[in-house]
């Protein structure tokens, strides 16, 4: 019998670690973790977790593979700690599972994804789009204020 998307995501989630929004925020503050946004460009441009590196899920494998000519320098260190997120958690789970298979050692998925993050009213940033040009090659930090509530 052919697998369905929900089956593939469930299998990925069985192999990975997920963290809550509160745990993710603690990892960003004290644990050396960086946010990795694997959503599509339009989703990213609507807002993201501050300082997130953006790599759309469809580009993850080539961007993580150091033997691929177009790999991302941001992803070169297999020991870098990442909190991966998508919109709701499914693509993030697939991305974390893939990264672990590719040799990354400290990668977790944000349970509930960006939706969970924004529901907790945690800080978000919107990447600039100056003169119609879109910069997707670096994280952007607008100097955000920390949220006072805890989810």
Secondary structure, DSSP 8 states (H G I E B T S, - for coil): ----HHHHHHHHHHHS-EE-HHHHHHHHHHS-EEEEE-S-HHHHHT-B-TT-EE--GGGHHHHH-TTSTT--GGG--TT-EEEEE-SSSHHHHHHHHHHHHTT-SEEEEETTHHHHHHHTT---B----GGG----SS-------------
